[in-house]
């Protein structure tokens, strides 16, 4: 499955020695780091930037439907119309912020 060879330092078995080249290589493998042209690159971060985050379309119609469902849900749990409305509107506003769109005037 894994075709990486894990290098292990025989001198420093209980800790990593920063001056030992074998320990450095072992540390890089364990942490998922790679040294390239004198720079340390985190492979995990580089991979996460390759995929852009995609959100479904959030129209005003969908926002109103979501508001209705959230309002009814929070009305049951909070037993207060104003608090339920505020909570539902804050969630709609957050969804707008995530998608980088302006919230509608009814929010």
N, C-alpha and C positions, 0 to 999 in steps of 0.2 A: 504494500500500500504506500508507505512512505519511502521515497528513494533518497532521503537526506541521510547522510552519515553523521551521527552525533559524535563529536570529538570530546573526549574526556581527559582532563589533565590528571596524571597519576600522582603528581607532587601535591597538588592542592585539592584534596578530595572533600574537605569540609567547608571550603570557602573559595571565592574567586579572588585571585591576585591580579590587580589592575596592571601590573608590569609584565605578567606572563602572557605571551601571545596565544598559547593554547587555551588558557582560561578566557581570554577575550573572545576567541572564536566560539567556545562553548557557550558563553554568555549571549553572544549574538544569535546563535541558533535557538537557545531557550526562549529568548525574548522576541524572536521573529524579526531581528534587525539584519541589515546588510550594509557592508561598507563598500562604497563605490566612489572612486576618485577622492578619497580622503573624507567623504561625507558619510554620515550614518543615516541610513534610510529605514524607516519603519515600514515593513511590508504590509502590515495590517492596515495602517492609515492610507497607504498608497492604493490599496485595493478598495477601500471604502469610498474613495473619491472617484473611482471609475464609474460607479453606478449613480446617476442622478436620482433624487427622490421624486417620485411621480405621485401626484394626488389626483383623485377623480375630480371631474368638473363639479363645481359648487355653485349652482345657479340660485337665483332668488327663490324660485319655486321649491327647490330642494331644501333651502334654508328654512323656509316657512314650514315645510313638512317636519323637518328636524326640530324646529322650535316647538311645534305642537306636541310632538312625542316627548320631548324633554320637559316641557311645561307640565304635562299630565303626570309624568314620572315624579318630578320634584314636588308637585302638589300633593301627591300621596305621602311622600316621605317628610316634607317640611310642614304641611298643613297651613301654609301661608301663601296666598296668591302672589304677593309682591316679591317675596323671597324666591319663589319658584320661577317667576318671570325673570328676575335679575340673574339667577343662576343659568337659566336656559339662554338668555341673551349673551352672557359672558362666554358660554361655550361656542355660540355662533360667531361671536367676535373673534375668538381664538382661532376658529377654523378659517376665517377670512384672513387673519394675520399670517397663518401658515401658508396660505395660497397667494399671499401678497396682493389681495384685492381689497377694495374699499368696502366697509360694511354698509349695508343699506340704511336709509334714514329711519326705518321703523325699529331699528336696534338701538 
